[in-house]
């Protein structure tokens, strides 16, 4: 699936109130874009880098009133990913 289709599906799901599905498609769109911008990076690194490199855009659109450039969380999770179905 291409980035445009992921964005369209995210919007459609969001409008139907299917927030989990919408977030999944939105993340696919971000990763697809990141893969084009940073083709040599792995999935986690490129996804994170694209978001962090674009805080100036993401903040006003996704979190109005919060200055992500100044207040960005730059913590690492020590490479540990939560297991499927866990609540951590």
Buried (B, 14 or more C-beta within 10 A) or exposed (E): EEBEEBBBBBEEBBEEEBEEBBEBBBEBBBBBBBBEEBEEBEEEEBBBBBBBEBBEEBBEEEEEEEEBEEEBEEEEEEEEEEEEEEEE
